[in-house]
């Protein structure tokens, strides 16, 4: 089973997306866009994961959705393995990509010391379910996440106006997870 599981980079990216977003369901083209891979390759890998009983499908209208099978006996172990292999920045990136955040970065003390108990995270997104998603990452990594969330329009407005606090934050040392500044 293990040799079947880790034979493809595309599969690893798909598993990372699905296992880091166990509440979400995705259609093939959406997965392909989020992992930045070819839809035909993504479909092939999703079908293999389906045969291994690691993902489930759900049909809504003419769309076929895929989501992780939380009842699979391998789910807890694979979720933990994926979290460990990605590390906190990787897990955050995967979750933020799926929530369609436009820009995100880690700033503050974590940059100099990754062993501290809290992480400062800045996100530009219009999604309103982000906090719930981050709660799961806090539990998995045993770190509190201090979120600064700004809507896309607010971010653009403040950046255009040269707002002092935003400018100061953008000029700090950071780990860029998504987007451009």
Secondary structure, 3 states (H helix, E strand, C coil): CHHHHCCCHHHHHHHHHHHHCCCCCEEHHHHHHHHCCCHHHHHHHHHHHHHCCCEEEEEECCEEEEEECCCCCCHHHHHHHHHHHHHHHHHHHHHHHHCCCCEEEEEHHHHCCCCCCEEEEEEECCCCCHHHHHHHHHHHHCCEEEEEEECHHHHHHHHHHCCHHHHHHHHCCEEEEECCC
